[in-house]
């Protein structure tokens, strides 16, 4: 039903058999407990049976079209009633709105007999006609339900969605059929939507993602509630109330709770526009820790009611159901508006100190969910249920990083309420239909023939090597002038050739189709100062990388699969730079999964010829940039204001050099008048004097002597003019004028910042008008879509890094951060760069991850559908031997030449016999893996072994920041950190490693040396996922040392390609302790020093301890030798002492 190819016939069969009606009337559906899952699945089937789509054409039906279908059904029923059933005249003559509800239809058709109902159904072709004289074989209940369900008024899908609360309640949070436990076994089915390869419509696509994102968030909320409430230890007091025997950092008891405002509904809605409530918390000591941790405006909190039945002192048992033990009754969400002062006003957030409040109580104002409030109040009034909002006794907050679900859900809901306009060339591919290669640049009708590759190529030889199989035709024959930058004209397949063939009857010759026309061109002189020279790319891209860059510059969808170390970021940055120079009027949006990837992109973008005033970074994380420049919104505003003052000072200097009176450097406007009336007039006069007249060149000295800006450029490297040729000197003069003109061009762009006075207005103008390259994370895009659309944000190109790590919906939202123009999207290019062989998006719940396939990214789905990809095939990160551990997972992944040539890759790892090794770790004190908490795995033997090896490396001279320790489980990560704190954390001789984290968290990062702990000794665990193995094996550049139970992992079939190489080397650690870092020994060469074989962890720990003590004693010995008696301090002895110290070191 949810796939168009099968739906076309299956939905007809389903409708003819009336299966849904039969199921609703079955005994299983009427059993409340046993039939609960069955009814949920049946509701999903009914929903898709009546989905808003034309089964034959596959086109989505609008609300008006669905209403027309409904009216046609009702009117056909009324015509049948009028013509053949006199007892239904009242129904036949009524208006549709009066009779199309379920209650009305049951009331009208309920009194009729089974035979009459059968005749009505047969007249409508729902059942075969009844033979004369025979009674209907169908039960009256079935016939009545068939007619009613067929003709009752349908609720619009959008209306249903808009009436849905965004916050989960206790009914959803602990429903195992909707939100299964973390330990879902994979057996049986669940009432969950699935993310397949194909979707019915964009509405269906968004709806499935909306529901799954909401339920995944609900699962995380459930974990937080269970953790916080169990820590608070709610018990039944002696007086029948609630007493809390513990405390939680993320939760706080509530004293009182009052609804202060219920706003009127908007026109056409039946829920309040908003509700505001205030609540008060007590116990200032605990409350301070709760508030100071970051309860801010727009934070989402949860209001909880608990009515425990357990007496004071009862221990919490994690094996028993949580709700039953704690007596949890209600859960409702809310959004913080702010804390109130003593006069009942919201205390605004800002740099100003907050007022001191007296007493122990604090009052907060929060917003409730209006849909949920309406449902609760309706239930209270109609059914006499308890007023939920008078019962809350706990408020719980969550970590801000994990608490953005409401904003994302609102964004998805807003998208479903608007006409989603995706480009025509993307629509079918996103839904999974049509030709998957239709959006490739080679099939796009607007393919660009000539592209300026700017500084992509380092030489003409580099260009020729980048296009194997092509004939290169250079427009300039002189080899000396064949230097970059190059402009390349490609043979266009499709549109142009087809048209020529139809018009002229000529076909393109094969040699023409494989010929590239290369035009070297010179970048115009930008000025006489050294900083005027453009920054250039220094990377010699491979031919595959060049193909990725070429595809990214063309219109359409570009998919780049980048294995570890293949230069994905360098390719992305070069594409951005080339788009910036080829299409200066276009704007490019950069989206990544993490702030770290965004920082890496920005650091490399700054190294290329891109004006930094056109760069903008939205969101947080810019503080981690390894640069002093601030690319955030307000950082760029400050840069523009500072740059404006700097340029106005240059204008003042130019004014003084020309001897012009007045204060022309006061504002951008006065500077503009100065340029027009004083600078341009002088330049035009100069050009008229030195231009070629009558084919005769002026004297070379005139170019310099008549130049009007000599005094201004007096601080430039002299002489400015060479005096060798007229053309060269004229180019220099024009370069000087370009420098001056650029000053006034920038001032004209900055003029708006003089007129806009507030920082907010300036930052908005910067985002909408000034910035050409805008970067943000996918989460920020989802959170801020409404604000960006409101501002009129526009862009032409999207580049996504880490695409395979981004959730499907978070990949889709950035496509719609702008309003369409005349009903069409202005998006021209979508470049996705990622690696689907590495870890997918993080989904904590196994049921959503595997059953609903929520871990599938849009990038991975496109690869599975068959969208063409550019597979980068040469890595330059790791030694060739280390690359072999994971290159079997990729197509033809080789090594770049520098991996074989650079000294750091050719020399051995000091102190080690091998550059990688698998080290077997047996039980320590009879214990292998342990599990202090469920699924919190630790292995003390491996933790101690890893830290001992880290200390050994530091003692040999390895820099601690070049070593990272990884593990596959959070429990082991915390254990290793504890061991480091105990053994060497505060020791200045050793220090701490660069990172101690999990493999999953370290994806996208690298280090020279990786120590990896695999933890498990009883079962392989989640390393069985080959994608996690690839990430683990590919983080190291020079050395990888893995600690594991070899007998367990070598028998795992999925891991065989990597572990067969690892087990080919000895499984005991082989070290060369007499070597120091760095060593001159070549990799693979047998050391001349003695090799020590370490057989277990205690031996390694003792060895490191003895080595450390020996080093300490040696250091003391040298220090004593370096301290001569005071009377014997002479110059020769000082020199000798220094030499001795060097030798000792």
N, C-alpha and C positions, 0 to 999 in steps of 0.2 A: 504493500500500500504506500510505502514511503519512497518508492523508486518508480520513476516515470515509465521506464520500459515495461515493467511487470504490472504496474497499476492499470494500464490501458485495458487489459483484459480481465485482470483479477478483480478490479473494483466492480465490473459489470456482473461477474459471477457471484460475488459477495452480495451485491444488491438484489440479485434475482433470487438468491437462496434465503434472504432475510436472516442471515446467521446472527447478526447483532441482536435482533429482537428475540430470537430463540435463546441466546445466551443470557440476556437480561432476565428472562422469565424462568431460567433454569434453577434447580434446587441449590446448586453451588453458589450462585449469585445471591441467594437469599440468606445464606449462612454468614453471620456477621464476622466470625473469627476465621473459619476455614476459607471463606470465599473472598477475604479482603484483598489479597493479591490478585485473584482472578478478576474482581471488579475493577481494580486499577488498570490492569492490562486491557480490559474490555473498554474502559473509557478512552484509552489511547487509540484502540482500533476504531471506535466510533468517531473520534476526532479526525483521524486521517481518512475515514470513509467520506466524510462531508467536507474535506479540505477545500479551500478556496482556489481551485485550479481546474482548468479545462482538461479533462483526461485525454482528449484526442490531440489537441494542439500543444499542450504543455504550458499555455500562457496562464499567468496568474489572473484571477478574477478580482475585479474591484468590488468595493462595498455595494455600489449601485447595481452591479451585475448580479451579485448574490441575492440582493433584495428582489430583483426582477424575477429570478428563478423561483424564489419563495412565493411571490405573488402569483406567478403562473400556476404553481401547484395548488394553491388555495382556490384560485378562480376556476380551475378545471374541476376541483372537488365540488365547488358551488354549482357549476353547470350540470354536473352529474346529479346532484341533489335536486335541482330545479326540474330536470327533465324526467327523472325516474322515481324519485322518492318524495311523495307529497308531505310526509311527516317531517321533512327537513326544509320546508319552505322558509321558515324563519332564519335558518342558517344560510340558505341560498341568497337571501335578500339583505343580509347584514354586510357592513363594510368589513374589510379584511382585518383591520386593527382590533375589532371587537371580538373576533372569533378565532384568532390564530394562537392563543396561548394554550398551554397544556390543560389548564383547569377548564377553559371554555370548551375545548374539544372533547374532553372526557364527559363533561356535563351534557353535551349535545348528542354524542354517539353512545353513551353508556346505556340508555334505556333501550336501544335497538337490539333486536335478536341477532343470533350468530348468522343466520341465513342472510339477513339484510346487510349486515356488515360485510359478509363475503361477497354479495352482489356489488356493493360499493367498491370494494377492493378490486374485483374482477373488471369493473367498468374502467377503473384507472390502470388496468393492466398490471396490477401488483400480484394477482393470483389467477390461476386458470378459471374459466367460467364454471359455475355450479351446474351439473346436469339437472334437467327438470325432474322434479319429484324427489330429489335427494337432498338430505340435510348436509350442512357443512361438516367436514371432518376435522376442522380446526376449532380449537377452543376459543370461546368468546374473548378471553383475556388476551390471547395472541392477536386476534383480529383487531381488537380495540387498540392495543399497543402499536400494531403495524400502522394503522391509520393516523394515530396521534403522533408517533415519532416521525412519520413521513411529512406531516404538515404543520407541526408546531413551530412557533417562531424561534429562529436560531439566534443565539447571542453572537454578536460579532467577535472575531478573534482578537481584534484590537481592543474592543471594549472589555473583554475578559482580562486581557493583559493589563489594561489601565486600572482595573479594579483590584488587581492582585497586590497584596502587601509585599513590600520588598524585604522586610525583616522576617526571619523565620520565627515560628511559634513552637511551643512544646509539642504540638501534634505532629509537626513535620520533623522536628529535630530528632525525636526518638522513634520514628517510624522506620523499621528495619527494611521495609520493602522499597522505600524511597531513598533513605540515607543508610546504607548498610554499614556494618562495623568495618573497622580497618582490616580485619582478618577474613575478608570475603574469600571463600574457597574456590569460587568459579563454578560451582555446581548450581543448577537451577537457573531460572530466569528472574528478572527484576522488572519493576514498572518504571524503567528509565529510558529516555531517548538515547539514540546512538548517533555518533558522528561517522557516517560511512564515506564512500567516495563521491556519492551523488546526493543531491537535495532537490526537492520539488520546485521551490521558488526561493527568492531571497528572504521572504517572510519565514518560510520553514527553516531556512538556514539560521537566521537570527534567533528564532524561537527555541530551537534545540540547544543552541549555545547559551541562550539566556537561562533556560531551565537547568542545564548542567552546571553552569557557573554558579547559579544560586544554590544548588544542592552541594557542590563542593565547598562553597563558603559555609554552608550550614553545618557540614561535617566538622570543619575547623572550629566553628563556634561551639559545637557540642563538646569538643575536646576541652576548650577553654572553660566552658561553664562547669564541666565535671571536675576539672582541676581546681578551680577557684572555690566552688561551693564545698567540695570535700575538705579543702584546707580550712574553711571557716567552721567546720564541725557544727552544723545546726542540730540542736537537741531540743527535746520537749522539756519545758521548765515545769516546776512543781505547780505553777498556777495555770497551766494549759497553754502558755504562750511559747515563743521561740527564744532560746538562748544560744549564743554563739560561743563555742569553747575554743576556737582558734582564730586565726586571721589570715588574710590573703593579700598579697601586694596589689592584685588587680581587682579586688572587690571590696565593698564597704557596706555596712548595714545602713538602712534608711529609717529615719525617725518618723517623718510624715510626708505626705504626698498629696498635692492638690492640683486639680485642673483649673486653670485661670482663664482660658479663652478657647472657645470653639468657633472658628470663623465660618461664615455662611458659604455654602457650596458655590462653585462657579456655575454659570448658566449651562444647562445640559448635563450636569454631573449630579450624582446623588450622594457624594461624600464631602465632608468638610474640606475647605481649602487648606486649613492648618489647625493644629491644636497645640497649645502651649501649656506646659505644666511646670510647677516648681516643686522641688523636693529638698529635704534637709538631711544632712548626715551629721553624726555625732562622733565623739571620742577623737579629740583634736590630734592626739599623738599618732594614731593610726591614720587618721584622715589626711594629715600632712604628707605622709609617705604616698598616699593614694593620689593626692592632687599634684604634688611636686614632680611626680613622674611624668607629667605631661598631659593633663586633661585640658584640652583646648577647644576653641570654637570649631564646630562641624565634626568633632569626634563622635563616632558611633558608640553608644553604650547599650547595655542590656539591663532591663528591669526584671527582677526575678522574685517570685513568691514561693517560699518554702514553708511547709507545715509538717515538721518532722513528727514521727510517731515513736522514735527511739528515745529512751530516757537518757539523762545526763551521764556522760562517761562512756557511752557505747562506742566501740571501735568501728571504724569504717572498713568494710570488707570489699576489696576491689572485684572479687569474684561474683558478688551478688549484684542485681540490677541497681543502677545508680538512683533512678527516680524513686524506686521503692524505699531505699534506705534514707534518702535525704528528705523525702516528702515534697519534692518539687511539684508545684501545681501549675504555675504560669510563667511564661517568658515572653517579654515584649521588647522591641527595639526602640531606641530614641536617638536623637541627634542633639548634641550640646549647643545651646545658644550662648551661654556664658554664665559666670558666677555673678550673683547680685550683691550690691553693697547694702548698707543698713537702710537706705531709702528705697530699696527695691529696684534700682537701676542696674543694668548690665555693666560690669566692669570691662571696658574695652581692652583688648590685648595691644601691647605696644612696648616701646622701650622705657616708658615712664614706670616708676615703681608703683606697685599696687597698694591700695590703702590698707592700713591695719584694721582688722575687724575684731570686735570684742566677742567674748564668749566662745563656747565650744562648737556651736552649730554653724553650718555653712549652707546657704541657699543657692540652688542652681535652677536656671530656666532651661528647659529642653523642648524640642519638637517631637511629637509622636507621628507615627505613620497614619495619615488620614483614612486610608482604606481599612486598615486594621481596626482603627477606632470605630468606624462606621459598623463593621461586622460585629464587634463586641457589644456596641450599644443596641444594635438590632436584636442580638441574641438575648440581651438583658431585658429589653422591653417586650419582645414577642414570646420568649420562652421562660421568662422569670429567672434567668441565670444570674449568677453573682456578678457584681460590678468588679471587673478585673482591676480597675485603676484605684481601688481603695485597699488593695491587699499587698502591694509590693513591700518587701522588707530587705532587699539586696540590690545594689547597683554594681554592675561589673563592666570594666573597660577592657580593651584589648590592645596589643602592641600596634602602634600606628602603621607599621610596615605591612601588617597582615590584615588591616582593617579598612581597606578601600573598596570593599565589595559593593556597598550601597551606591557609590558614585558610578562604578562600572555598570551596574545593573540599570541605573537611571539612564546612562548613555545608550545602552542597548535598547531600552524601551523607547527612548526618544528617536532612535534610528528607525524603529518599527512604526512609529507614528508619522514619519516623514517619508516622502517618496525617495527611496534610496536610488541615487543615480550613479551607477558604476559605468565606466566606459563600455561602449558596445563590444569592443574587442576583448573585454575581460569577462563579460556577463556569463556566457555559457561555460567558460573554463572554471569559474568559481563554483558554479552549480554542478560541474563534473560532466558536462555534455559536449557534443560537437568534436571538432578536430582539436586535440590538445596542443598542436603546434601552430594553431591559427594566429596566436598572438606573438609568435616569434618574428623578429625584425625582418627576416627574409620574406615573410608573407604579408607584411604590413603595406597598405597602399601608399603610405606617406614616407616610405624609406628614403633616407637622405643619401645622395650619391657622393658628395664631396664632404669630407670631414677634416678638420684641422686637429692633428694629434698633439699639437703644442710640444711639450718636452717629453713625450712618452718614449721616443726613440733616442738612443744615445749617439747613433751614427747611422750612415746609410747601410752599412753591413748588418747592424742590428735590425734594421727595417727589413732587409732581404731575408734574414734568418727567421723573421717573425711571420712571414707569409710563404711557407713552403708550398710548392705546387703552383704558384702564381708567377707570371712574367712581370717583371718590374720595369716600367718605362719612366725614366726620369726626364723631366722637361728641360733640365740644364745638363749639357754634355760635359762641362768642365768638372772633373772630380773634386777639385779644390772647393768649388762652390756647393757641392752636394753635402751640405751640413744641415742638421736640424735647426729649427722646427720644420716638419713636413706637413703638407696638405695632400691628402690621398683621395683620388677619385676611384670609386669601386664600380664594377659593372653591376647594374641593377637588374635583377631577375624579376619576372612577373610583369607588373603594370606597364612600364615604358617599352620593354621589348615586345610585349604582346600587342601593344597599340601599333608599334612600328610594323610588326609582322602583318597585322590586319590591313593597315593603310598602304604599305609599300609592297607587301608580299614577300619581304625579305626576312630571313631568319638570321639571328645573331650567330656569328661564326664562333666555333669553340675556342679559338685562340683569343678572340675579343673578350669572351666570357671569363677568361683566366688572366686578364691583363689589368694591372693596377697602374694608374697614372700618378706619379709622385712629383709634387711641386715643392721644392725647397723655397722657403721665404724667410725674410729677415724681420725680426721684431723691431718696430720703430724705436729709435733712440728715445729714452724716457727722461734724460737729463744728465748733467755732468757729475752728479754726486755718486759715490760708491753704492749708497742704499737704493739708488734708482735702478740698479741692475736687477733683473728678475731672478728669483730663486728658481733653481732647476732640479728636476728629478734626477737622481743618481742611480736608480735601480734598473738593471738590465732585465726587463720582463721577458718571460718565455713566450713562445708562440701561442700557447694555450691562454696565458694571461692576457696577451694582446687581443685574442679573440673575445675574451670576456669584456675587455675595455671597449672594443669595437661594438659589441652587442649592447653594452650599457649606454653608449652614445646614441644609438639608433632608437626610434620610437618602438614601443611594444613592451613585452614582458621578457625580462632576462633572468635566468636562473643559473647561479654559479655555485657548484658544489666544491667546497674547499676542504680537503683533508687537513689534518694538523700540520702547521708549519708551511703551508703552500702560498702564503702571502695574500690571504683574503683581504686583510685590512689595507695593504698597499694597493691592491686592485681597486678597492672601493674608493680610496682617496684619489687615485688617478682618474677614475670615472668622474668624481665630483669636480676635480680641477678642470677636466676637459669640457664638461657641460658648462661650467662657469665661464670659460673663455669662448666657447663656440656659441652659446646662447645667453649673452649677458642680461637679456630682458627676462629670462626665466628664473624661477625660484625652486630650490631643491630642498626637500624635507628628508632628514636623516633620522631613522628610527632604529633603536637597538634594544636588546633585552635587558642589559645591565648598564649601570653608570660607568663601570670600568671599561667596557667596549667603547662607550661614547668618548671617554677620556683618551683612549688610544687613538681613536679617529682624529680627535681635535689636535692632539700633539703632532700627528703626521700632516694634517692639513696645514698647520702653521708653517711647516717646513717647505711648502710649495708657494707658487706665485698667486696667492689669493689675498686680496685686501682684507685685513682683519675687521674693518668696519662693517663688512658684509656677513660676518659670522655671528650667530646667536645661539645660545644654549638655554633651553627651557627646563625647569625642574631643578632638583637638588643633585648633589654629587660633584659639582664643579670644583669644590674645595679640594678634591683628590687630584686635580690636574697638576702635573709636574711643571708648572709654569706660574710666573707671577701675575699673568694677565687673567682678568675676570671676564668670562664670556657669558655670565648670567645676564638677565634682562637689565637689572640696574647697573651691573658692571659695564655693560655696553653703553648705557646712557652716560655714565660717568666718563667713559672713554671718549664718546662723541663730544661732550662738553669740554673736556681737557684738550682734545684734538682741535676743536673750534678756536680755543684761545691761542693754541700754538700756531694755527694757520693765520689768525688775525695778526699775530706778532710778525709773521713772515710778510703779510701785506703791508704792515707798518714799515718794515725794513725796505721793501720794494718802493714804497712811497718816498722814503728818505733818499734812496738811490736815484730816483727820478727827479727829485727836487720839487715835488708837488706839495703845495700847502694844504692845511686842513687836517681834520681827524678822520681819515677814511677807513681806519681799522677799528672803528667803534663797534659796528655790527656787521652781520653778513650782508645786509641790504646795502649799506654804504660801500662795502668792499665790492659788491656787484657793480655799482655805478662807477666806481674807480676803474674797474677792469674794462668796462665798456667804453668809457670816455678817454681814459689816459693810457691804458696798456694796449688795447686793441688798435687804437689810432697810431701809436708808435710802431707796432708790429706791421700793420698794413703799409705804412710809409716805408719801412725797412724792406719789406718784400718787393714793393714796387721798384725800389732802387737796385736790388741785387738779382732780380729775376732775369732769365734769359730773354734778350730782346733781339728779334730779327735773326734768330739762330746763332747769335754770337754770345759766348760765355763772358760774363763780367770778370774782372780781375779777381784772383783768389783773395788778395789782401782786402778787397772791399767787403767781403763777407764778415771779416773780423772787425775792420775799422768802423764800419757803419752800424754794427750790432748795438742796440740801444740799452742792453741790460748788463753791460760789463761790470758795473759797480756792484750790482746785486749778486752776481756770481763770483765776486772776488774771493769768497771763502771756499770755493770749489777747487779741486786739484788743478793746478795751472801747468802749462797753458791749456785753455779750453779748446782753442782752434789749432789744428796741426799745421795748416798752411800748405799742405801737399797737393790737394785737389779741391776743385770747386764743389763736387758732389759730396765729398766727405765733410767739408766744413758746413755746407748747407744742411746736411743731416744733423750735425751737432747743433747748429743754430735752431733748427726745428725741434730737436730734443729739448733744448733749454726752454723754448716756448711751451712745449707740452708740459714740462715741469711746472711752469707758472700757471698755465691754464688749468691744470689738475687742482691747484690750490683753490682757485675760484669755483671750479666745478664742485668740489667737496663742500665749500662754504655755502653754495646754493642748496645742496642737499641738507646741510645742517641748519638752514634758515628756520625750518619748522620748529627746531628745538628752542629758538629764541621766542617764538610766539606761544608755544605750549609751556606753561609754567610749572605744572605739577609733575612729579616723577612718574605717576601712574599714566598720565596722558602721553608723556614722552616715551615710556616703555611700550605703550600700545602702538604708537606711531612707528617705533623702531621695528616692531614685529610685523606690522602690516605693510609698511612702505620701504624701509631702509634695508633690512636684512635680506640676503640672497640665499644663504645657506642656514637653515634652521634645524637644530638637532634636539631630540627628546627621546626619552625611553617610551616603550609601548604602553607602560602603565600610566605615565603622565598624559599620553595622548588620549587614553580611555577616560581618565579623570577630568580632563579639561576640554573635551570636545565641544561642549555647549558654549563655553567662554570663547573658544577660538572661532567658532562659526558666528557668534554674535559680533565679534570684532571685524568680520569680513576677511578672515585669513585666507590667502590664496597660495597655491603652489602648482608646479607643473610636473615635477619629477619626485619620485619616492625611492630612496635607497634604504634597504633594510639589512642590517648586519645581525648575525646570530639568529637568522630566520627560523632555523629548525628548533630553537629553544623557546619560541614564542607561541603561546596558545593560539588556536585557530581564530578565535574572536578578536584577540588583541592584535592579530596581524591584519584583520579585515577593517577594524575601526579607523586606522590611519588613512585608509583610502577615502574616507568620508569626513575629513576635517574641514571641508569647505562646501559652500553652497554651489549648486550647479549653475552654469551660465546658459540661459535660454533652454533649459531642460537637458543640457549635456554637461558631462564632466570635462574639465579642462586638463585632466591628467594625461600626460603623453608617454611617460616612461615609468615602469615599475621594475626596479632591480632588487632581486632577493639573493642574498649571499648566506650560505649556511652549510651544514654538514649533517645529513639525516642519519649518518652512521655513528654519530655521537649521541649523548643523552638528550632525550626529548624534554618538553616542558614538565615541571615538577607538579604532579598530582598526588596528593597524600593518600586519598582513598583508593584502595585497589579495585573496587567495583567500578568507580568512574574511570579509572585508568585503563582497565582491561575490558570490562563488559561494555562500557559506553564509548571506548576508544578515545577518551578525552585527551590522552597524551599525544595524539596525532596532531602535529602542527600542519598548518596550511602548506608549508614548504614540502613536507613529507608527502602530503596528499597529492600535490601537483606532480611530484616525482613518480608516485604510484600510478597516477592517471596517465602519465606518458608525456608530460610537458618537456620539451627539449631542454637539456642542461649543458652547461660548459663545465667539464670536470677538470679542475686544476690537477696537474700530474707530476709536479716536481716540488719536493719539500726542501727547505733550507734551515730547519730548526735543529734536528737531531743528527747524531752520528748515523751512518748508513746501517750499522749493526743494530742500533736501537730502533731504527725505522722498520727493520724487518719484522719486529714484534707485532706490528699492526698494519703494515702495508698490504697484507693478504686480504684485508677487508675492502680494498679499493681497486678500481680498474687502473692498472699500469702506473701505480704511484712510484716514481723514482726519486733521485736525489739531484739537487743543484750542484754544479761543479765545486762551489766553495766548501761544501761538506767534505770533499776529498782533499782540498788544498790548504785550507786555513790551519795554522799550527794548533789552535785549541781543539780541533777535531782529530788531528793526526797524533797528538801526544796522548799518552796513557793517563788514567786517573791515578794521581800519586797515592801510594799506600795500598793500592788494590791491584790484584792480578788481572781482574776482568773489568770491562766497562759496564757490564750488567750481570747480575747474578740472582738466582732464586735460592734463598737460604731457608732450609728446613728448620722449623721450630717445634720441638716436642713439648709435652706437658711440663709445666714448671710446678714442682711440689705436688704432682699428681693432678693438676688442673690445667685444662686447655682453655676453651672459651667459657665464659660465665655470663649469666643473665640476671643481674641484680633487680632489674625491672623488666616487664614484658618488652621484648624486641629491643632492649638496650644492651647490645653485645659488647663484651670486653674480653681482652686476652692479656693478662699481666706479663706473661713470658715474652710475648712479642713486643709489648710496650717498652719493657726494660731493655730488650735487645736493640730496638730501634734507637732509643736514646743513647745507649752505650756506643753504637756505631756513629751517631751524630757527634758525641764527645770526642771519639777517636779522630774523626775528620777535622774537627776544630783544633785538636792538639797537633795535628800534622801541618796546620796552617791554612786550611780551607776557610774562606770567609763565611761566617754564619749566615749572611743574607743570601748566599748562593745555594743554600740547602733548604728544601721544604720537605716536611713530613706529611704524608697523606695516608688516609685509611678509608675503609669502605663503610664504617659505621660511626654514628655520633658518640656512642658510648666509649669506643676506643679513642676517639679524638679527645674527649675530656680526660680519659685516663692518661694518655700520653702527655697532655698539658700538665697534669698533676705530677707526673714523674719528672718532667723537665723542671718544674718549680722546685721539686725536692732535690734533684741531682745537680743542676747546673744553671738554673735560670738567673741567679744573681751573681754568678761567677764571672768576673770580667775577662778571665782567660778563655772562657768558652762562649757564654752568652746564650741567646735563643735563636732558633731557626727562623727563616723568613716567614714561613706560614706553618701552622699545624691545623689542618682542616680535612674535610672529607673530599673524596674524589669528585663527587657531584658539585660541590662548591668551587672546586679549583678548575672546573671546565672553562676554557678560554684563557687560562693563564699558563705560565711555564716557568721553569727554573733550571739551572745547570745540573743540579743533582737532586734526585728524588728518592726518598726512603719510603717504601710503601708497605703497610701492614694490612694483611687480608683477614685477620681476626679469627674466622670461623674454623672449627675443628670437627664439627659434627655433621654439618650440611653446607653445601656450597653457598646457599643464600642468593642474594640479588646480584652477585658478580656473574651469575649464569647469563644475565643479560649482556650480550656481546658488546653492546654500545657502551656499557660502563667499563668493560675491559679495554676497549679502544681508548677511551679517555684516560684511564689509569696508565696505560703503556706509553702514551704519547705526550706526557707532560715534561719529560726529562730531555735535556739537550746533550749532556755529556755522560751522565752516569745514572743508572737505575738499579736499586737494590731492594728486592722484594722479600718480605718475611711472611711465610705461610706454612701450613701443614701440607707438605707436598703430596702425600699419599691420598689426600682428599681431592685436591684440585687437578692433579694430573689425569684423573679418571673421568673428568667432566668432559663430555663430547664437545660441547659448544666452545670450550676453551682450548681444545687440542692444538690448533695452529700456532698459538702463542706459547703454550706450555711445552710443546714438543721441542721448541728451540731453547726454552729456559732450562729444561731438564737435561739437555745435552751437555751442560756444564756441571761441574761438581756442585753438590747441594750443601756443602759446608763452606763457610766464608773463608776466602783465601786473601790474606792481607800481607802487605810488605811494610812493616812499621818503621823501617829505617829510612824510607824515602820521605822527603819533605815536599810540600806543595809550593810552587809547581815543579813538575819533574820534566826532564829532557827525554825520558824513555818514550819510544814510539808505541802507539797502541798495538797490542798483539805481540809485542816483543817481550821475551822472557827477561825478568829483572835479574840484575847481577847480585842483588841482596837476597838474604834468606827469606823464604816464604813461610808464613805461619798459617796453619789451618785451625780455625776456630770451630769446635764441634757443637757447642751449645751456649746458651745465654750466660750461665754463671761463669764459664770460662772467659767470655768476652768482657763481662763486668769486672772480673778480677784483673784481666789484662789491662783494661783502660785505667783502673785504679792505680796499678803499679806504674803504668806509663805516666800518669798524671803526677804521682809522688816523685818519680824520678825527675820529671821536668821541673817540679818545684825546687827539689834539692839542687839541681844543676843551676837554676836561676839564682838561688841564694849563693852558691859557690862563686858564680861569675860576679855577682854584686860585691862580694867580699874582695875579690881580686881587683875590682874596679875602684876600690876606695883606698888609695895609698896614704901613708902617714902625711900629716900636714906639712912637715918640713921638706918633703921630697917632691913637691909639685913642680915639675919642670916641663918645658915644652916638648922635648923629645919623648919623655915618658907618656905624656898625654896622647901623642900620636900613636905610640905603640899600644896603649890601652885601647884606643878606638879600633885599631886593627884587630886586636885580640877579641874585642866584643863582636866585631863582624864575623870573625872566624867562628866564634862560639855560636853565634846565631845560625 
